[in-house]
């Protein structure tokens, strides 16, 4: 064998080939990507395919969107330092999270009410997630039931995100349904026990849950249905408006949980538990003390607390404090494959993709979402190679440096 010759890692996908596929289809058949590959134009393209209320729901944020801006600014402050003459012709994006071998470090973030973006909704995205080998995280606010999502996802890797009710009986019922449907990891969102001040939604007086949209999991829950019937003497279907109000009050109760209540979750979930919404080192330490298996460093994509710190800003200190004791995942502000690499270099073990796949869904349904995810994976693959990074394990602090340029003010939301 010629010295320096490299072979593709066994079992690793060639994600970078998606780039060649785009050029080939365009050159030979005149077929261009349906969804733009430019992250700075993706939101704008999606806006042309959505009504004002639907677009504002996904594109908007809390307050003046300062936290959304902070998320993007944080990424601009970290620069890759490429290395040369390394054996990176073939990259290996495989990794392991919670003892599960994954084909890449990407995860599909829990996004609710996907029916307002496209009729393919969650079931369609779960289907293409299985094809791409990406874990799908189902939101409690989904417009697809737990059971139907499992069918669409087939033998895919699926996690369940819990908007945590104050009613323990309903909580236990939701966890039982998720376990019975093959969901492997429980993701508990901590920062959304009440809805934030969101002007883009307020100006249209739009809360989809109040209209029965995004309430599918609740309306199909046997415990919620029994309690509703006992209280009102009728089934959910005969008073959708009242049922919607009561389910919304169940999952967005306005009452926060406390650390000691995590014991209930541990007693009723036998897989990994991940706490989503951690932004403070002390909370990360408390998560370790509580005995959960993972955290997601996240500010809900800037949708909850305006004026909050960018998630990437706090990622390094959280990893330094607890990274050897708990699995640290990252969410909020990811728009490109290079963003993914930066988060991995700063210590994240996996990265959640939110708005980009939703925008792809809006433009082209499940195939549009698939194209966006394929593009991010191709960007990760190609950019790793160009950076001198061969494997996910090679993504480390030596590959990035924080540099504050005055011109790095803002990029795509």
Buried (B, 14 or more C-beta within 10 A) or exposed (E): EEEEEEEEBEEBBBBBEBBEEBEEEEEEEEEEBEBBBEBEEBBEBBBEBBEEBBBBBBBBBBBEBBBBBBBBBBBBBBBBEEBEEEEBEBBBBBBBBBEEEBBBBBBBBBBBBBBBBBEBBBBBBBBBBBEBBBBBBBBBBBBBBBEBBBEBBEEBBBBBBBBBBBBEEBBBBBBBBBBEBBBBBBBBBBBBBEBBEBBBBEEBEBBBBBBBBBBBBBBBBEBBBEBBEEEBEEEBEEBEEBBBBBBBBBBBBEEEBEEEBBEBBEEBBEBBBBBBBBBEBEBBBBBBEBEBBBBBBBBBBBBBBBEBBBBBBBBBBBBBBBBEEBBBBBBBBBBBBBBBBBBBBBBBBBBBBBBBBBBBBBBBBBBBBBBBBBBBBBBBBBBBBBBBBBBBEBBEEEBBEEEEEEEBEEBBB
